[in-house]
Amino acid sequence: MVKMEDAERIAVDFVKKKKNPQSVNVSSVVPSVPADHWEVKGSYPVQITHGAGSEHFTIEIDKEGNVASYKFEPGFFIAVA
């Protein structure tokens, strides 16, 4: 099985490749069901026309170190007047 640190690195690299953010913040890396997967959760900053905010991600890494599934969803946005 892939180590927790490796699962985190794989997930961060995946987010960087898909979304090209300035930075990626991992909030948790926990075993998922089935137990041979890691679930990595976190967020990254995004810029929009009239403000800034973040988007969240959940990525499952399988025991071979492949991305088994992923989900990107909007976080919060701060409007600048």
C-alpha positions as CSV (number, residue, x, y, z in Angstrom):
1,M,0.0,0.0,0.0
2,V,1.1,3.6,-0.7
3,K,2.3,5.5,2.4
4,M,0.3,8.4,3.6
5,E,2.9,11.0,2.7
6,D,3.1,9.6,-0.9
7,A,-0.7,9.7,-1.2
8,E,-0.7,13.4,-0.2
9,R,2.1,14.2,-2.8
10,I,0.2,12.3,-5.5
11,A,-3.0,14.2,-4.7
12,V,-1.2,17.6,-4.7
13,D,0.5,16.9,-8.0
14,F,-2.9,15.9,-9.5
15,V,-4.6,19.1,-8.3
16,K,-1.6,21.2,-9.7
17,K,-1.9,19.4,-13.1
18,K,-5.7,19.7,-13.3
19,K,-6.3,23.2,-11.9
20,N,-2.8,25.0,-11.9
21,P,-3.3,26.8,-8.6
22,Q,-0.7,29.0,-6.9
23,S,-0.7,26.7,-3.9
24,V,-2.5,23.6,-2.6
25,N,-3.5,23.2,1.1
26,V,-4.1,19.6,2.3
27,S,-6.5,19.4,5.3
28,S,-6.6,15.7,5.9
29,V,-5.3,12.3,4.7
30,V,-7.2,9.4,6.1
31,P,-7.8,5.8,5.2
32,S,-11.0,5.4,3.2
33,V,-13.4,2.5,2.6
34,P,-12.2,0.2,1.2
35,A,-9.4,0.4,3.6
36,D,-6.7,0.1,0.9
37,H,-7.4,3.6,-0.3
38,W,-6.4,7.0,1.0
39,E,-8.8,9.9,1.0
40,V,-7.1,13.3,0.6
41,K,-9.0,16.5,1.3
42,G,-8.0,20.1,0.9
43,S,-8.4,23.4,-0.9
44,Y,-6.6,25.8,-3.2
45,P,-7.1,29.5,-3.9
46,V,-8.9,30.8,-7.0
47,Q,-9.2,34.3,-8.5
48,I,-12.4,35.5,-10.0
49,T,-13.2,38.8,-11.7
50,H,-14.4,40.7,-8.6
51,G,-12.7,38.9,-5.8
52,A,-11.0,35.8,-4.5
53,G,-11.9,32.5,-2.8
54,S,-11.1,28.9,-2.7
55,E,-12.2,25.6,-4.1
56,H,-12.2,22.3,-2.3
57,F,-11.1,18.8,-3.4
58,T,-11.5,15.2,-2.3
59,I,-9.2,12.7,-4.0
60,E,-9.0,8.9,-3.5
61,I,-5.6,7.3,-4.0
62,D,-5.6,3.5,-4.4
63,K,-3.0,1.1,-3.1
64,E,-0.9,1.3,-6.3
65,G,-0.7,5.1,-6.0
66,N,-3.3,5.9,-8.8
67,V,-6.1,8.4,-8.5
68,A,-9.2,6.2,-8.1
69,S,-11.7,9.1,-7.9
70,Y,-11.8,12.9,-7.4
71,K,-14.2,15.7,-6.8
72,F,-13.7,19.4,-7.1
73,E,-16.3,21.7,-5.6
74,P,-16.7,25.5,-5.0
75,G,-15.6,26.8,-1.6
76,F,-16.1,30.4,-0.4
77,F,-15.7,33.6,-2.3
78,I,-14.9,37.1,-1.1
79,A,-16.2,39.9,-3.3
80,V,-14.1,43.1,-3.6
81,A,-16.1,46.2,-4.2
